[in-house]
Amino acid sequence: MEKIVKAIQTFFQKNKKAKKAAVILCVLLLAGSLISRGIYTAVLPRVGTERPVYRNLEHQVFGEGRLVANKEVSVYGEDGLRVAYILVKEGQEVEPGTPLLQYDLEDLGELIEEVRLEEERLNIQIETLEYNQGLSQKERDKGRARAAEDYQNTQQENASDAARAQETIAKAQNELDSYPTWETYLADYLKAHQKTVSGNTLSEIDRALLEKTAREEWEQGRQILIDQVLAKQEAADNISGQNGESLKQAKRALEDALANSPKDSSLSLLRLEREVVSKELALYEQIAKEEGIVRAELAGTVTTILIEESGRVADRPLMKIGDRAAGFYFESVIGREERKQVSVGDEAQLTIGADKKRITGEIISIEENGQEGYLLTISPTEDVGSLGEEGEMKVVRQEADRCLTVPLTALRQENGNKFVLVIEERQTILGTEWIAVKRNVQVRSQNSTYAALESGSLSEEDQVITDATKPMGEGDVIRLIEP
C-alpha cells in the first residue's frame, strides 16, 4: 500500500498538470455530492414538533341564549267576552295597572241584557214554585189532620161497638143463666097440667106423657137461649174483626199522611242558579263600569299574547307576563357531545346584552331538547338585563387528574386505532437522519385543543409531530422546521 501511495506522489510530483486535474476532479466530486444532498434534503417533508406536557385538561363549552322569566303569570279574562283591542305587545314592560286589553263594550252590553232577562226568568220560576209548594204543603197538612181525626173516630166507634156487643152477649147469657133447671121446670109443668078428679092424682101413664112433653119443651127453650148466646158471641166476633180492619186502614191512612213527602230540590237548584246569574250580572256590570279594561296586576314583561283582537275569551290564558320580582333565567342550547362536559351545579360565565355585562351563574337544570341537543337553564347570581335579552355563556371545567397531553393536530387514526408520530435519529449511508416512528396511544379525554393520553405510551422527552409540509407516514425520513 505504501508503494502505491509513493508511486502516486512521485507521479504528481513529476507531472504538475495531472496534479492540478486531480484537485479539480476532487472539487467537482465534492460539489456534486453537496448539490445532490441538497436536492435530496429539499424534497423531504418538513415537520413541526412539540413535546407532550402534563396538565389538567380544561374543557370549555360555549353557547348562545337569552334571558327568560323565572316565573310567568297567566292573565285570564271572563269567558264569552269579545276582545276589541290588545293594548300591549310581546316584550313590552308593564307596571301594576297598565292597560293590557279592552273588551268590546257593545257586545258586553248585549250580554248584560241577556243575563238580566235570565235573572228575571229565574225569579218568576222561583216565585211560582214557592207558591205551588205552599199550596201543596197546606193540602198535606189538611190531609194529615183528617187522617188523624178519622183514626180517632174509628177508635171510638170500635170501642162503642165492642161495648154494645158485650152487652148483648151478657144479656143473652143472663137469660140462659136464668133459665130454670129441669127439676124446677118439670115440677112447674106438672103442677100446671096436673088433673085431679076428686082429689085423685095423675096416673103413671099420664105423668110419663107429661114428663116427656115437658122434657122436650124444656130442652127446646134452653137450646134457643144457648143459640142466642152463640149468635151474640159470633156477631161480636164479626164486629171486632171488622172494627180491627177499619182501624188498621185508618192507621195506615194516618201513617201515609204523616210520612215525609218526596224531596224536591228544584226550588233549591233554581235559587242556586239565580245566585250564579246574579253574580255574573254584577261582574259584567263592574267590567262595563271600568270601560272593559283589563289591567296588569304586577310589574314584568309581556312574554306571550295568546288571543287576537275580535276573539272571544275561552277557558285559557289571554297572555302571560314574566314576573319581574321573581328574576330571570338564562337558557342556552348545547350539542350532545358538549353535554358530556357540563353538570347541574357547574358555574357558568354569562355575557348579557349590548353592553356585554359579565356575570356568573349556576346551571340548575339540563333537559333533552329533541334533535337540537340539550337545554341548559342557568340561574344568574345577580340581577341583570331584561326579559328576552340575548347573550352568551361559557362553562369551563378542569379535569382533576393531571395527564400527559398532546395537541389534537398530532393525533392520527388508522383502522380505528389512534396513534402519533414521534421523531428518532437514525444513522444511514447519508449520515444522521430524522425518521418518523409510530406510537399507538389511548386517548383518555380531549378538548378542542389537546388530547389527554393514558400513561405508558409517551414520555415528556418525546418529540411529537404536530404538522408537516406534505403527506408523510411511519418510517419516512423527515426534516425539522427550524424555529
C-alpha positions in Angstrom: 0.0 0.0 0.0 2.8 2.4 0.9 4.4 1.7 -2.5 1.2 2.6 -4.2 0.9 5.9 -2.3 4.6 6.7 -3.0 4.1 5.9 -6.7 1.1 8.3 -6.8 3.1 11.0 -5.1 6.0 10.6 -7.4 3.6 10.7 -10.4 2.1 14.0 -9.3 5.5 15.5 -8.4 6.8 14.8 -11.9 3.5 15.7 -13.6 2.1 19.0 -12.3 -0.8 19.1 -14.8 -2.1 15.8 -13.6 -1.9 17.1 -10.0 -4.0 20.1 -11.0 -6.5 17.9 -12.8 -6.9 15.7 -9.7 -7.6 18.7 -7.5 -10.2 19.9 -9.9 -11.8 16.5 -10.0 -12.0 16.3 -6.2 -13.6 19.7 -6.1 -16.1 18.7 -8.7 -16.9 15.5 -6.9 -17.4 17.4 -3.6 -19.6 20.0 -5.2 -21.7 17.3 -6.8 -22.1 15.5 -3.5 -23.3 18.7 -1.8 -25.7 19.5 -4.6 -27.2 16.0 -4.7 -27.6 16.0 -0.9 -29.2 19.5 -1.0 -31.7 18.3 -3.6 -32.4 15.1 -1.5 -33.0 17.2 1.6 -35.2 19.7 -0.2 -37.7 17.1 -1.2 -38.1 15.7 2.4 -41.2 16.6 4.4 -40.6 19.4 6.9 -42.4 18.8 10.2 -43.1 20.8 13.4 -42.9 19.1 16.7 -44.0 19.6 20.3 -43.1 17.7 23.5 -46.0 16.1 25.5 -46.9 18.2 28.6 -48.5 17.2 31.8 -51.6 19.4 32.5 -55.1 19.3 33.9 -57.1 19.2 30.7 -59.6 22.1 30.5 -62.9 21.8 28.7 -64.9 24.8 27.5 -68.5 24.8 26.4 -69.9 27.8 24.6 -73.5 28.6 23.8 -75.8 31.4 22.9 -79.1 32.1 24.6 -81.4 34.6 26.2 -83.0 35.7 29.4 -86.3 34.0 30.2 -88.8 34.6 33.0 -88.2 32.7 36.2 -91.9 32.9 36.8 -94.7 33.6 34.3 -98.1 34.7 35.5 -101.1 33.9 33.3 -103.7 36.6 32.7 -107.3 35.3 32.4 -110.4 37.0 31.2 -114.1 36.4 31.6 -115.4 33.6 29.4 -117.5 34.6 26.5 -116.5 38.3 26.3 -115.1 39.6 23.0 -111.8 41.3 22.9 -111.9 44.6 21.0 -108.3 45.9 21.4 -105.0 44.5 22.6 -103.1 47.4 24.2 -99.6 45.8 24.7 -97.1 43.9 22.6 -94.9 40.9 23.4 -91.7 42.1 25.1 -93.3 45.2 26.5 -92.6 46.2 30.1 -95.7 46.7 32.2 -96.4 48.0 35.7 -99.3 47.3 38.0 -102.4 49.0 36.5 -101.0 49.1 32.9 -104.0 48.5 30.5 -103.5 45.2 28.7 -106.7 44.9 26.6 -110.2 46.2 26.2 -113.4 44.2 25.8 -116.0 45.1 23.1 -118.4 47.3 25.1 -121.3 46.9 22.6 -121.0 43.1 22.8 -120.7 43.4 26.6 -124.0 45.5 26.8 -125.9 42.8 24.8 -124.5 40.2 27.1 -125.6 42.1 30.2 -129.1 42.4 28.8 -129.3 38.7 28.2 -128.2 37.9 31.7 -130.7 40.3 33.2 -133.5 38.6 31.3 -132.2 35.2 32.5 -132.3 36.5 36.1 -135.9 37.7 35.7 -136.9 34.4 34.2 -135.5 32.6 37.2 -137.2 35.0 39.6 -140.6 34.1 38.0 -139.9 30.4 38.2 -138.9 30.6 41.8 -142.0 32.7 42.8 -144.3 30.2 41.0 -142.6 27.2 42.5 -142.7 28.7 46.0 -146.5 29.4 45.7 -147.2 25.9 44.4 -145.1 24.3 47.1 -147.0 26.4 49.7 -150.3 25.1 48.4 -149.1 21.6 48.4 -148.0 21.9 52.0 -151.4 23.2 53.0 -153.0 20.2 51.3 -150.7 17.9 53.1 -151.4 19.5 56.5 -155.1 19.2 55.8 -154.8 15.5 54.8 -152.8 14.8 58.0 -155.5 16.4 60.2 -158.3 14.5 58.5 -156.4 11.2 58.8 -155.8 11.8 62.5 -159.4 12.7 63.0 -160.6 9.6 61.1 -158.3 7.3 63.1 -159.5 8.7 66.4 -163.2 8.4 65.3 -162.6 4.8 64.2 -161.1 4.0 67.6 -164.1 5.5 69.4 -166.6 3.8 67.2 -164.9 0.4 67.5 -164.9 0.8 71.3 -168.6 1.6 71.3 -169.4 -1.4 69.0 -167.4 -3.7 71.2 -169.2 -2.4 74.3 -172.6 -2.9 72.8 -171.7 -6.4 71.6 -170.6 -7.4 75.0 -173.8 -6.1 76.5 -175.9 -8.2 74.1 -173.8 -11.2 74.9 -174.1 -10.6 78.7 -177.9 -10.2 78.3 -178.2 -13.4 76.4 -176.0 -15.2 78.9 -178.1 -13.8 81.8 -181.2 -15.2 80.1 -179.5 -18.5 79.7 -178.3 -18.5 83.3 -181.8 -17.6 84.5 -183.5 -20.5 82.7 -184.9 -22.9 85.2 -183.4 -26.3 85.9 -185.0 -29.4 84.7 -186.3 -30.3 88.1 -187.9 -26.9 88.6 -189.3 -26.7 85.2 -190.8 -30.2 85.5 -192.4 -29.5 88.8 -193.9 -26.3 87.5 -195.1 -28.1 84.4 -196.7 -31.0 86.2 -198.3 -28.6 88.6 -199.8 -26.6 85.7 -201.0 -29.7 83.9 -201.9 -31.9 86.8 -205.5 -33.3 86.6 -207.3 -34.1 89.7 -210.5 -35.7 89.9 -212.0 -35.7 93.4 -208.5 -35.4 94.7 -207.1 -38.1 92.6 -203.5 -37.8 91.3 -202.2 -38.3 87.8 -201.8 -41.7 86.6 -198.5 -43.1 85.9 -199.2 -43.1 82.2 -200.4 -39.5 82.2 -197.4 -38.5 84.2 -195.0 -40.2 81.9 -196.5 -38.5 78.9 -196.5 -35.0 80.6 -192.9 -35.5 81.7 -191.9 -36.4 78.1 -193.6 -33.4 76.7 -192.0 -31.2 79.4 -188.6 -32.5 78.7 -188.9 -31.6 75.0 -190.2 -28.2 75.8 -187.5 -27.5 78.4 -184.7 -28.6 76.1 -186.1 -26.7 73.2 -186.3 -23.5 75.3 -182.8 -24.0 76.7 -181.4 -24.6 73.3 -182.9 -21.4 72.0 -181.2 -19.4 74.7 -177.8 -21.2 74.0 -178.2 -20.4 70.3 -178.9 -16.8 71.2 -175.7 -16.6 73.3 -173.6 -18.2 70.5 -175.2 -15.9 67.9 -174.5 -12.8 70.0 -170.8 -14.0 70.5 -170.4 -14.7 66.8 -171.8 -11.3 66.0 -169.4 -9.7 68.5 -166.5 -11.5 66.9 -167.5 -10.3 63.4 -167.9 -6.8 64.6 -164.5 -7.0 66.3 -162.8 -8.3 63.1 -164.5 -5.6 61.0 -163.5 -2.9 63.5 -159.9 -4.2 63.6 -159.7 -3.9 59.8 -161.2 -0.5 59.7 -158.9 0.7 62.4 -155.9 -0.8 60.5 -157.0 1.1 57.4 -157.4 4.3 59.4 -154.0 3.8 60.9 -152.3 3.3 57.5 -154.0 6.3 56.2 -152.7 8.3 59.1 -149.2 6.9 58.6 -149.3 7.8 54.9 -150.4 11.3 55.7 -147.7 11.8 58.3 -145.0 10.3 56.0 -142.4 12.7 54.5 -143.2 13.8 51.0 -140.6 13.1 48.3 -137.7 15.5 48.4 -138.0 18.1 45.7 -134.7 20.0 45.1 -136.0 22.0 42.1 -136.5 25.2 44.2 -133.1 25.0 45.7 -131.5 24.4 42.3 -133.3 27.4 40.9 -132.1 29.6 43.8 -128.5 28.5 43.2 -128.8 29.1 39.5 -130.2 32.6 40.2 -127.3 33.3 42.6 -124.8 32.4 39.9 -126.6 34.5 37.3 -126.8 37.4 39.8 -123.0 37.2 40.5 -122.4 37.0 36.7 -124.5 40.1 36.1 -122.8 42.0 38.9 -119.4 41.1 37.4 -120.4 42.2 33.9 -121.8 45.5 35.2 -118.5 46.1 37.1 -116.5 45.4 33.9 -118.7 47.8 32.0 -118.2 50.4 34.7 -114.4 50.0 34.2 -114.9 50.5 30.4 -113.9 46.9 29.7 -110.3 47.5 30.5 -108.2 44.5 31.8 -105.1 45.8 33.7 -101.8 44.2 34.8 -101.6 43.2 38.4 -97.8 43.0 38.6 -94.6 44.5 37.2 -93.0 42.5 34.5 -92.7 41.8 30.8 -95.4 40.5 28.4 -93.9 37.2 27.2 -96.8 35.7 25.2 -100.1 37.0 23.8 -102.5 34.1 23.3 -105.6 35.9 21.9 -106.3 38.0 18.9 -108.5 41.1 18.6 -112.2 40.2 18.0 -111.6 36.9 19.5 -113.8 35.6 22.3 -112.3 34.7 25.7 -112.2 30.9 26.4 -111.0 28.8 29.3 -107.3 29.6 28.7 -104.9 32.5 29.4 -105.2 35.6 27.4 -101.5 36.4 27.8 -98.5 35.7 30.0 -96.4 38.1 31.9 -92.9 37.4 33.3 -92.8 38.4 36.9 -90.0 41.0 37.3 -89.8 40.4 41.0 -89.1 36.7 40.5 -86.0 37.4 38.4 -84.8 35.7 35.2 -83.1 32.5 34.0 -80.6 32.3 31.1 -81.4 29.5 28.6 -79.0 28.1 26.1 -78.9 25.0 23.8 -75.7 22.9 23.6 -74.9 19.8 21.5 -74.9 16.2 22.6 -71.1 16.0 22.7 -70.9 19.2 24.8 -73.4 17.7 27.2 -70.7 15.4 28.5 -68.7 18.3 29.8 -71.4 20.0 31.9 -73.3 19.1 35.0 -76.0 20.6 37.2 -74.3 22.8 39.7 -71.5 23.9 37.4 -70.6 27.6 37.3 -71.2 29.4 34.0 -69.9 32.7 32.8 -72.5 34.9 31.2 -72.2 37.9 28.8 -75.5 39.7 28.6 -76.9 42.4 26.4 -75.4 45.0 24.1 -73.2 46.3 26.9 -71.6 42.8 27.3 -72.1 42.8 31.0 -70.3 39.8 32.5 -71.7 37.9 35.5 -71.7 34.4 36.8 -74.5 31.9 37.1 -75.2 28.3 38.2 -76.6 25.5 36.0 -79.8 24.4 37.6 -81.2 22.0 35.0 -80.2 20.2 31.9 -83.0 18.8 29.8 -83.1 17.0 26.4 -84.2 19.3 23.7 -85.2 17.0 20.8 -82.8 16.8 17.9 -81.1 20.0 18.9 -79.3 18.7 21.9 -79.8 19.8 25.4 -81.4 22.9 27.0 -79.3 24.5 29.8 -81.1 26.6 32.4 -78.7 28.9 34.3 -79.6 31.0 37.3 -77.7 34.3 37.4 -76.1 35.2 40.7 -77.3 38.8 40.4 -79.9 40.9 38.7 -79.0 41.6 35.1 -80.6 42.8 31.9 -84.3 42.5 31.0 -86.5 39.7 29.7 -85.6 38.5 26.2 -82.1 40.0 26.1 -79.7 37.8 24.3 -76.2 36.8 25.4 -73.5 34.1 25.5 -72.5 31.6 28.1 -69.3 29.7 28.8 -68.7 26.8 31.1 -65.1 25.9 32.0 -64.4 22.5 33.6 -60.9 21.4 34.5 -60.2 17.7 35.0 -59.0 16.7 38.4 -56.2 14.4 37.2 -53.0 15.6 35.5 -52.4 13.7 32.3 -49.8 13.7 29.6 -51.3 15.7 26.7 -50.5 16.3 23.0 -52.1 18.7 20.6 -55.0 17.3 18.6 -53.1 18.1 15.4 -50.6 15.3 16.4 -53.4 12.7 16.8 -53.9 10.3 13.9 -56.2 7.4 13.3 -55.9 4.2 11.2 -58.4 1.3 11.2 -60.0 2.7 14.4 -56.7 2.8 16.3 -55.2 6.1 17.3 -51.5 6.9 17.2 -48.9 9.7 17.0 -45.7 10.0 15.1 -42.6 10.9 17.0 -39.1 11.6 15.6 -36.0 9.5 16.2 -32.4 9.8 15.0 -31.0 7.1 12.7 -27.6 6.5 11.1 -27.8 5.9 7.3 -25.3 5.9 4.4 -26.0 9.6 4.1 -25.3 10.2 7.8 -27.6 11.1 10.7 -31.2 11.5 9.7 -34.6 12.0 11.4 -37.2 9.2 11.0 -41.0 9.3 11.8 -41.8 6.5 14.2 -45.4 5.4 15.0 -46.6 5.2 18.6 -50.0 3.8 19.4 -51.8 5.8 22.1 -55.1 5.6 24.1 -57.0 8.8 24.5 -58.5 9.4 27.9 -60.3 12.6 27.1 -59.9 15.6 24.8 -61.0 19.2 24.3 -60.9 21.5 21.3 -57.0 21.8 21.5 -55.4 18.9 23.4 -55.9 15.1 23.9 -55.1 13.6 27.3 -53.4 10.1 27.0 -53.3 7.1 29.2 -49.9 6.7 30.8 -47.2 4.5 29.2 -47.4 5.3 25.5 -45.3 8.5 25.5 -42.9 10.5 27.8 -42.1 14.1 28.2 -38.9 13.6 26.2 -40.6 12.5 23.0 -41.0 15.0 20.2 -44.4 14.5 18.6 -45.0 15.6 15.0 -47.8 18.2 15.0 -47.7 19.4 11.4 -45.9 18.7 8.1 -45.5 20.4 4.8 -46.6 17.3 2.9 -48.2 14.0 3.5 -45.9 11.5 5.4 -46.2 8.3 7.4 -44.4 5.8 9.5 -40.7 5.3 8.6 -40.5 8.4 6.4 -37.3 10.5 6.5 -38.2 14.0 7.6 -36.7 17.4 8.1 -37.4 19.6 11.2 -38.8 23.0 10.7 -36.2 25.4 12.1 -37.6 27.6 14.9 
